[in-house]
Amino acid sequence: MATISIPSDITGTVWKVLVKPGDAVEEDTELVILESMKMEIPVTATEAAVVEEVLVTEGQAISEGDAVVKLKI
């Protein structure tokens, strides 16, 4: 099994973490919701996988390109 990191597309704040390690996810499953300029932006899975590690916490400020979740594919 390989591990991939899912990055943030924007700079913002982690509003909600929707998954935990061990969760099975499908392609396009929302993993984390980010808030930027009063907009909510979901970060989604790129393919079916299992969540290996959540790298962010709610309220954390992140930058564009920061990894938010590691998936085991």
Backbone torsions as a table, in degrees:
resi	resn	phi	psi	omega
1	MET	NA	140.1	178.0
2	ALA	-102.2	159.0	176.8
3	THR	-116.3	135.0	175.2
4	ILE	-124.6	148.9	176.2
5	SER	-101.5	136.8	178.0
6	ILE	-100.6	119.0	-176.5
7	PRO	-91.9	161.8	172.4
8	SER	-79.8	139.9	177.1
9	ASP	-87.1	-11.0	-174.9
10	ILE	-139.5	167.3	168.5
11	THR	-91.8	131.9	-178.9
12	GLY	-177.4	-156.0	-179.5
13	THR	-121.2	140.2	176.3
14	VAL	-72.0	115.2	-178.6
15	TRP	-88.9	-43.9	-176.3
16	LYS	-150.0	133.6	172.4
17	VAL	-100.0	122.9	-172.5
18	LEU	-102.3	-8.3	-177.3
19	VAL	-130.3	166.1	175.7
20	LYS	-137.5	161.8	179.1
21	PRO	-53.9	136.7	-179.7
22	GLY	97.1	-15.8	179.0
23	ASP	-68.2	135.4	172.4
24	ALA	-87.7	133.0	-179.7
25	VAL	-128.3	154.4	176.0
26	GLU	-103.3	167.6	174.7
27	GLU	-55.7	137.8	179.0
28	ASP	73.9	7.6	173.1
29	THR	-67.3	133.5	177.5
30	GLU	-72.3	127.5	-178.3
31	LEU	-100.9	-45.0	-175.8
32	VAL	-143.8	145.2	173.1
33	ILE	-109.6	126.5	177.8
34	LEU	-103.1	152.5	176.0
35	GLU	-120.1	129.9	177.4
36	SER	-148.4	124.1	179.4
37	MET	53.0	44.0	177.9
38	LYS	66.0	15.7	175.7
39	MET	-110.7	144.5	176.7
40	GLU	-101.0	124.3	-177.4
41	ILE	-121.8	119.2	179.1
42	PRO	-79.4	146.7	169.3
43	VAL	-107.7	124.8	-173.2
44	THR	-116.3	160.1	176.9
45	ALA	-70.7	141.4	179.7
46	THR	-85.9	-16.3	178.5
47	GLU	-164.6	170.4	178.3
48	ALA	-65.6	135.0	-175.5
49	ALA	-166.3	-176.0	173.1
50	VAL	-120.0	134.9	179.4
51	VAL	-67.5	120.6	178.3
52	GLU	-90.7	-43.5	-176.4
53	GLU	-156.2	138.5	171.7
54	VAL	-98.3	123.3	-171.6
55	LEU	-98.4	-1.4	-177.2
56	VAL	-129.7	164.0	175.6
57	THR	-126.3	155.9	179.5
58	GLU	-60.5	134.8	-178.6
59	GLY	92.3	-9.6	-178.3
60	GLN	-75.1	135.9	173.9
61	ALA	-82.9	134.4	179.0
62	ILE	-133.3	162.5	179.3
63	SER	-108.8	159.4	175.4
64	GLU	-55.8	132.0	178.7
65	GLY	94.1	-14.4	177.2
66	ASP	-64.6	136.7	175.8
67	ALA	-70.8	134.8	179.9
68	VAL	-110.0	-31.4	-177.9
69	VAL	-145.8	143.6	170.2
70	LYS	-105.1	132.8	179.3
71	LEU	-115.2	142.5	175.1
72	LYS	-101.4	118.4	-177.6
73	ILE	-112.2	NA	NA
